[in-house]
């Protein structure tokens, strides 16, 4: 149980691809407004190559890098992204932030408190 509590307190970086910079900004802004993320960086364009429905596709997309907490991911952040995202199966993956400037990590925690 203690390990689960540690994981829930973990700061995370969530990577989300979107079909355009505008859609990426919309999703990022919504997550910040709902305090599900402390911030969101939108990088556009990124060139994506992926296998989908039997074909290899190449698309220009945007990439969101969202700063949040593991405790918010499954029950709140992920449903919020899915409600706004136009893709059938969007890329939404969370990576643990193992180290960082402590004051920055504290900021993420403070800004995502509800």
Secondary structure, 3 states (H helix, E strand, C coil): CHHHHHHHHCEEEEEEEECCHHHHHHHHHHHHHCCCCCEEEEEEEEEEEEEECCEEEEEEEEEEEEEEEHHHHHHHHHHHHHHHCCCCCCCEEEEECCCCCHHHHHHHHHHCCC
